[in-house]
Amino acid sequence: MPEEKITFVNGEPAKCGCQMKFSSGGGDYSDVLYVMPCAAHSPKPFGPVEVKRDKDGWWYHPNIPNFGEDEDPAPYTAWTKEQGLELKGWHSGDEIYDLPEEDAACTAWNPESPGPEWFLMGIFDTEDGPYVQWARREVAP
């Protein structure tokens, strides 16, 4: 199998979507080149993992990158598009029932997948209450 080369020109992302960041090390260490592979070049594609919710019922997919404390959804949205993911989510109150008032977390809520090809991205708290988000690979038209 021939070796594939990823080419970066003037610090711009490669045609495939891989990105590169350079650091001179500020004189403290050697030059460092960081490569963030696109979905096609990621060593292992992002996908479903075993779900083990915590004692309050919350869970996040462990392979979602950390986008910092900023609440701006743009980096997350860009990352999901780069991964080729379609997202679907809803709040617990959008379902047939609401959570029992005594359930301050979401241990009583067990949302069902929208279909067999969907996998869980997370069950987390929002200002509007518990929220679930599912993902699947985008389906080609």
Disulfide bonds with the S-S distance in Angstrom:
none
